[in-house]
Amino acid sequence: MKKTVKIIATVVLMISTLGGFSQNGKYGATPEDSLTCIENLSVYLNPYFKSGDYKEAVKFWRICYNTCPKASKNMYINGAKMYKQFMKDAEDDTTKRAYLDTLMMIYDQRIANFGEEGKVLEKKGTDYLKNSKEDPEVAYEMLKKAYELTGNDLGPGGAVYYYQSMYKMLQKKKIEKSVLIEAYIPLMSIVDFNINKYKADGKEKYVGYWEKSKTNIDKYFGAIAKPEDIVNSFQPKFDANPKDTILLKTIVNLLEKKEKDGGTEVALYKIAATNLCEVSPSYTCLMALGGLNSKSKNYVDAYTFFKQATELASTDDEKISSNLKAAQVAYNLKQYSSTRTHCRAILVVNPNYGDAYLLIGDCYSSTKCGENELEKKYVYWAAMDKYAKAKSVDPSLAEKADKKYANAKAHGPSKELLFQYGMIDKPTVTVGSWINETTSVRVPK
């Protein structure tokens, strides 16, 4: 209270000596308005707003909003925060809608007094879309204007909600699918611009925000676009600029996500992936070409592409995916040592990746090595170790692992053979050749 009295006294002194705050209208139209404004600005902020007591704070805030709308931009930021909380706490839709209408007015008043129309419309449209289910077209108009005004300065959240507003309009049959398809590329150019910008600045947190935005927009686009839609939308752009790296990556990624619908079967996918690897070899295009060659059972070339992809993989998911593909193709080529190398690379990233152990076990079961009849069967014991490990790290693989284990056990050395070679009492043996592992001696009952 003492602090408030001191502020008022200061205001009175300044009004009397300098002509008052009301001269430029910042704190109200009259000296009395200025006194009212300064007093209530102080009271709503401290103690009420800062302590989270929004129900009390808003009483004094509302006086400032009506008396001195030009006093502070923070007044609108804080007001929006309070009314968004009121909407969360609202017990019925009518009350919530009333709070939403007030929130929209707060944004309008902020624009009228402090500008930044594009930035504020982004917030306004986002909040409207979040809180009004019936009329996404209202949010769309706000967000579209924000998009047009801000360009590359659009925020990651605004980009997602702008596209989401179109998606919701499509669901309500208020817009054609072609609008979403045509809007995708210009919007994603903003996303890619910001990802590259923040990467160059070393601001990984913001890179993460924009990559999440990209993922969410792709989710909506992927939900509505069939392979033929993607081809129809991107083919003219590809024909005009067949070496555009960003465009090529977009085409490959989108069609790959439509693999179940034949996305990787269309001609545009293959040529886009080929061009991408020519102009900018990357994990994406190498995986694409590896997949194409694998489907046509050209495993030699497929392995080359997948192996190169493992070298360019940057995330854990990429490392697992590329090494798994390389391992599977190497297995088809009966390159068992290479298969194990890739499986071990997976296990470095995720020690509980049971399928890697299963594949190593399959390699051991398929290997022929050993100097005599007994040694040639050691591989099955080594395989049993891997199948058991797969089951222990990933119980969801238990049924598959048990079948493989039982099959390997059935092919292992018999008790008679162990007795014949004097191995009944031996605890362990070393499996030779490229396997080079020690395994336990298992005497059948």
Summary of the structure (lengths in Angstrom):
residues: 445
radius of gyration: 33.1
end to end distance: 89.8
largest distance: 114.6
contacts: 1449
relative contact order: 0.04
helix: 78%
strand: 2%
